[in-house]
Amino acid sequence: MTRDTMFAVGLPIAVAIVFLAVWQMTTQVAAIPQVLLPSPADIAQGFDGIWSELARHARATGLESLIAFALATAFGLVAAILLSSSTLLFEAVYPNLVIFQVIPKIALAPLFVFWLGIDASSRLTYAVFISFFPVALSTMAGLTRTDPNIVRLCQALTAKPWQIFFNVRIPYALPYFFSGVKVAATMSVIGIVVGEFISAKEGLGYYIELAGSRGETAHIFDALIILCAIGLLLYGITLQAERMVRKWWRG
């Protein structure tokens, strides 16, 4: 491991350790009630006896988040390819997508429950809805901002449109696409949890509300830690996929 790698890994870990130590000392010195702010030690102890319950809720949230993430990525990619392939379609639809992106979509969550009911379909649809836009907008930006000089050079060499698309536009758009996918990885988890807050009988969002009603603040933090792990897992999958795709495309 190089010095730069050790520094890049060790510095965040050191900062996290210092933060936890200050948190622990502050809660002890100020005698903050556990129900208001549990210490890191209280949060760690809170895992005792609830692992099986947390695992059950984590499976529900993780599976739905993964499905929503995959669907949002697929729909966003297809939409970006279709819109970038037609100037008329792009000019007609793209401004509307930007407007939808500006809307605070968390306010729309109750509508999805009203339209689709309290089952998983409403949570999945809502999560796909809010995760779709980063993928579609980022990918379209990449596809439409390909260096025109390279495109004209390929055309001068009698390259067919599909050859230009696969060999020039897509490689150029890959960084944009994966930037959107990384955002979608987080948004999909947020969408599922928001849906669980509104209507669910299992899942980490449901468990957080249940723990809050009981005043079990440490258990809320335990659920948040598991949520962070799910988000990091999806983000890690995205990073690995990006490395593999770039390596294969450069092949």
N, C-alpha and C positions, 0 to 999 in steps of 0.2 A: 504494500500500500504506500503510495507516494505521500510526500509531506503535504501537498495541496489537498489530497483526498482526506487525509487525517484531519486537517484543519477544517475542511468543509463539513465533515461528519462530527468532529469533536466539539466544535464551537456551538452548534445548536443544542447538542446534548448537555454541554456545560451550562448554557443559559437556562435550559429547562430544569436542571438540578437546582440551580440557584433560585429560580422562581418557586419551585416546590418547597425549598427550605424556608424562604421568606414567608410563603403562605402558611406553612406549618407553625412557624414561630409567631406569626401575627395572630392566628386563631387561638393559640395558647396564651400569649401575653395579654391580648385584649379580651380573653374569655368570651369569645363569640359563640353563641349557642349553636349547637350542631344543626338545628333545624333551619337556621339562617345561612350558615356557611360551614360545612364540615371541613375538617382538615384533610390533607392527603392521606394521613394514616386512617382516619375514619372512613374515607372512600374506599381504601384498600380492604379494610375489614368488612365493608358493606357487601363485598362479593361473597362472603361466607354464607352458604345456605341458599343462595339465589342463582347459582350457576346454571342449574338445569332450566329454571324459569327464564333467565336471560337468554339462554341458548335457543329456547323454543321461540321466543319473540324475535331474536336476531335472525333466525332462519326465515321467518315470514318476511321481515323487512328486507333482508339481504336478497332473497329470491326475487321479490317484486322489484327491487331497485335494479337488479341485474337485467330483468326482462325489460323494464322501462328504458334503461340505458341502451340496450341493444336495439330496441325498436326506434328510439329517438335518433340514434346514429344512422340506422338504415334509412329512415324516412328523410332525415336531413340531407344525407348524401344524394339520394335519388332526386329530391326537390331541387338541390343545387345544380345537379347535372342537367335536369330538364330546363330550369330557368336560364342557365348560362348558355344553353344551346339555341335559344331563340331570343333575339333582341326585343321583339314585340312583347313576348311573354315576360321577359325580365322587367321591362319598363312598366308593365301593367301590375305585376305582383310584388316586385321587390319593395317599393315604397310602403305597401301595406304591411309587409313583414316587419319593416323597421318600426312602423307605428305600433304594431302588436308587441314588439320587443320593449317599447317604452312603457306599456301598460303594466302597473304593479300586479303581476299575475297571481300573487298569493291571495288577492281579493276575489279571484274567480273560483277558488277552490270550492266554496259552498255550492256554486252553480253546478259543478260536475257531480256532486253528491245528489243534488236535486234532480238533475237530468238522468243520471245513470244508477242511482240507488246507493246503498251503503256497502255493496260488495266490493271485491278487489278490482272490478272493472273500472270503477270511478277513480280509484287511486292510481291505477296504471295509466288511464287515459290522461289524467291531470299531470302525472309525472312526465309522460311522453310529451305532452303539450308544452311544458315549460323547458324541457331539455332539448326540444327540437330546434328552437330558434338559434342557439349558439352554433350548432353544427351547420345548419343551412346557411346562415349569414356568413360565417367564416369561410366555408367552402366556396360559396359564390364569389366572395372577395378574391380568393386565390385563383379561381378559374377565369375571372374576368380581368385580372391584373397581370396576366402572363405577358412577358416582354414582347411587344408587337414586332420588334426587329427580328426576334427569333422565329416568330410565326411567319413573317414575310419571307425569311430565308428558307424555311421549310417549304413554303408554297412555291418559291422560285425553283426549288429542287424537285418539284412535282410530287411532293408528299400529299397523300390523300388526307381528307379532313379527319378521319378516324385515327390515322397515324399521328397527326399533329396532336390530337386530343390525348391519346394514350402515352405518347413519348415526350410531349412538351407540357401540355396544360396540367395533366394530373400530377407529374412530379413537381411542377412549380406550386401546385395547390396543396400538396401534402402537409407542409408546415401549418398552413391556415386550417386545414381540415382537422388535424390533431389538436390544434389550439382550441377549436370549438368542442372537440370530443372531450378534452380534459375538463372544460367547464360543464359539459353535459354529465360527466361522471358525478360531479358534486350535486348538480341540480336534480338528477334523478333520485338521489337519496332524500334531498329536501322535499321533493314532490310527494314521495311515498309517506314520509313522516308527517307532513302537513295533512295528507289525507287520513292518516291514522289518528291524528288529533281530532278530526271531525267525525269520522265514522269508521270504527274498527273494533274487533274483539280480540285481536292479537297484534303483535308488532311492537317495536320499541317506542314508537310514538304513543301508542295506547298504554304501554307500561309506564312511561314518563308521567302521563296524566294520572294514572292510578297511584303511582308513588307520591305524586304531588298532593293528591287528595288525602293521603295518609300522613303527610308531613315527613316522608322518608327522603330527605334531601340527599343523603349519601347515595341512595339507590338511584336517584335521578342522575347523579354524576356517573355512576356505574354504567347506566344505559347510554349516556353521552359518550363514554369511552368506547363502548362497543360500536356506536354509530360512527365515531371517528375511524375505527378500524375498518368498517365496511367501506367508508368513503376512500380510505387509503388503498384498500384492496382494488377497488374499481379504478382508481387513479394509476396504481401500479400495473394493472392489466393494460391500460391505455399506453403507458410508457413502453412496455414490452412489445405491444403490437406495433407501435411507431418504429421501434428499432428494427423489428422483423420486416415490416413493409418497406422501409427505406433501403434496407440491405437487399431485399429481393428485387426491388425496382431498379436498383443500380446494377444488380446482378451481373 
